[in-house]
Amino acid sequence: MKKKLSNEMGVTLIEILIGIVISVLMMAAIFTSYTAVNNTYSQVIDTAKISQSGRDIIGMLIRDVRIAGFKYFNDTSKTPTNYNPILITKNSSGCDKLELTYGDRNYDPKANPKYTYVTYKITYECKASKIIDKKTGNKISAYALYKSKSKWDGTQWQGPSSSTDDLLFSNELVVDHIQDLIFNPLNEKGQLINPVPNDLAGSNKIKVIDIAIIMRSQGEFFKKNKPKKVYSLGNKSDVNFNDKFLRESILVSAHTRNMGLE
């Protein structure tokens, strides 16, 4: 038996083309939405990374500043030459350097005496970042923060290469992509101490250290160059930027709890 096909409907070429165009437009809209959401997500992640890194560094600095000048009551160890618990080296065109000295003790139940006292020094110092910009092939315009810990042996400062003390370390990378790091000493009246002290008598006048850190995003954050002025502390000049990077400033005050005590 023959079937009649005259009443069966098909799809014309024009209808197929219209369907393809609609599908392409829908896919384009979905891709555009995905790209926008993905870019927003990346920016949120970059902002969170900068904030987290800044908070971690600030917490570390505050803890070390608070212990500067600490010494046990029975500590009879020899005081380091030119003993200065807090030494700030200012840098008008880069990051400031911070050196903090404090006392500690080791316990050995089999030794006599059981306690031995030691003096440590912690150093925070920035150096030019070694990260290479993939676009230019040059090093990025930022700093890397390094931390070192040394020990006074009675005549000189020892590092990990000249001591068996496993608490010592040298130039360990703390964080990269730092734009600036500033330390400003304040006296008991909250006034800026200028010039910064370079001896024990001057350090004992330091009651607070204002710390400012400026972090930069690892990658480009904005689609176009965006002018931004970063305000500095004390006598340091403000800095103007005009690029695609995000920058965030964090400012805190750390109290020197062990300075100037009788």
N, C-alpha and C positions, 0 to 999 in steps of 0.2 A: 504494500500500500504506500503510495506516495504522500509525503507530508507537505502541506502548504506552508511556505516560509514567508509569504508576502506580508503577514501581519506581525512578524517578529521585528522588534525595534533594536537598533544598534547604536553605537556612539560615533558621532561624526569626528572628523579630524579637528575641526574648530573647537569642539567640546573638550577633546583631549588636550589641545594647546592651552585652553583656558584653565583646565585643571592643573596643568604643569605650572603655569604662571602663578596661580594661587598658592600652590605648594611651595614654590620658590620664595614668594613673599612671606609666607608663614615661617619658613626656615630662616630667612634673613632677619625677621623680627625676633625670633627665638635666639639666634646667634648674637644679635645686638644686645638683647637683654642679658644674656650670659656674660658677654664681654664687660658690660657696665657693672654687673654684680661682682664679677671676678676682680675688676680694677678696684672697686670699693673695698672688697675683702683684703686685697693686697695692701692698700693704704692703711686699713685698720691694723693689719698685722705689723707693718713697718712702724706705725705710731706706737703700738704696744711694745715692740722690741726696744725702741729708743727709751721709752719711759721705764721699762723694766731694767735695762742696763744702767740707766742713770740712778735709779733707786738703789740698786745693788752696790754701785760704787760709793754713793753717798753714805750708805749704811756702814760700809767698810771703813771709810775715812773718819766718820764720827767715832766709831769704836776705838780706832787707833789714836785719835786726837785726845780722847778722854783718858787714855792710859799714859800719855806722855808725862814724864816727870815722876811717875810712880816709883817708889823705893820702899823696901821693907825696913821696919824700924831697926832691926838688928843687922842690917846690911853693912858689912865692913869691907866690901870689895873696893878696889882702887878706882877712883873716879876717872873717867876718860879725860884725856887732854882737851882743854877748851870745852869743857862739858856744857852743853846747851841742849836742853830737852826739846825745844821747838826751834827749828831753823828753817826759815822761809827764804827762798831765793827767787826774787821777782824777775820776770821776763816780759819786757814791754811788747815784744813781737811774737810771743808764744806762750806756752803754758808755764805756770809757776812750778817750782820744785819744793817739796816738803820733806823734811827729815825729822823724825820723832824718836826720842831716846827714853827708855824706861828700864826699871830693874825687875828682875825675876829671880827665882831660886829653884835649885834642883834638890831632890830628896833621895838619899841612899841609906837605907836602914843599916847597912853593914859598914858604912864609913864613919869616921870620927873627925870632924863633926858630921852629923847626918845631913845638915843643910849646907849647900854651897850657893853663893850668890853670884849672879851674872848680870851684865848690862847689855841690852840689845838696842839696835837702831833699825828703824823701818824707814825706807826711802821710797817716795813716790816721784817718778820722773817721766815726763813725756818725751817721746822721740818721733821723728817723722814716720808716718805710716809706710809700711812696705807693700801695701796692697796696690796692685796695678789696675788702672782704669782700662777696661776692655775696649772702649771706644778710641781713646787717645794713645794707649800703650805706655802712658806715663804713670808715675805714682800719684795716688789721689791726694788732694789738698786737705790733709787732715793729720791728726796725731794718734799715736798709740800710747797708752798708759802702761808703764812697767812698775813692778814693785820688787824691792829687795829687802833682805833681812840679814844683818851682820851682827857680830858679837865682839865685845871688847875683851881682849886677852890680858890686859894689864899694861900693854905697851902700844898696841895698834888694833885697828878693826879687822876682824877676820871674816872672810866669806866662806861659802860652802867648799871651795877648792882648797882651803888651808885649815879646815877644822873638821872634826868628827861629829860635830853637833848636827843632828839631822833636822833641826828646826830652821836651819839657815837656807837661804835660797838667793839667787841673783837674777835680776832682770826677767822676772816672770811676767808674761803678758796678762794684763788685767782686762783691758777692753780696747777696741780700736774705734775708729771713726769719731774721735774727739776733736771738736773745733777749738775749744779753749778750756783751761782749768785755772781758776784763780783762788788764791788764799790771802785773805786780808785779816791781820791781827787787830783786835780791839782791846782797849783797856777796861778797867772796872766801871768807867763812866760811859762805855759804849762808843768811845771815840777811836778813830782810826789811828794806829801807831805808825807814824811815818817819819823817818825811814824804819824799816822792819828791824827788830832787835837782832844783834849778832853775838850776844853773850848771855850768861846766866841771869844777871841782874835785869837785863831787858826782857828776857823770856818770862821771868816771874811776873811781869806786868801784863802779860797776855792772859786775859780772862775768857775771851771768846775768839773763835776764828770763823769768819764768814767764808763759806765755800760756795763757789759758783762753777758749774760744769755745763758746757754746751755740747750737746750730742748732735751728730748729723746722720741722716738716713743712709743706709748702705747703697741703695739705688735711687734713681731719679723718682721723685714723688709726684711732681706736678707735670702736666703736659707742656706747659710753656714756662719760660723764665719768670720767676716771681721775685720782686725786690723785697728784701727783708733786712731790718736793722736789728742787730743783736747788741743789747745794752750791756756794758761792762760794769765792774765794781771799782770803787776807789778812784785812783788817778789814771787807770787804764782807759784808752780811747775806745769808743764804740766802733763796731765793725759793720759795714754794709755789704750785703750779698745780693747777687742777682742771677740766680740759676734755678734749677728744677729740684733741688734737694730740700727736704724738710729738716728744720733745726728746732731743737727744744732746749730751753734753759731751765736748770734746776738750781735753786738757791736755798741754802740752809745755814744755820748757825750752830757750831759745835762748841760746847763749853769745856774749858781746860780745867778739869776738877782737881788736878794735882799741882798746879802752878801757884807759887807764892805762899805755900803752906809752911808754917814754922815747925 
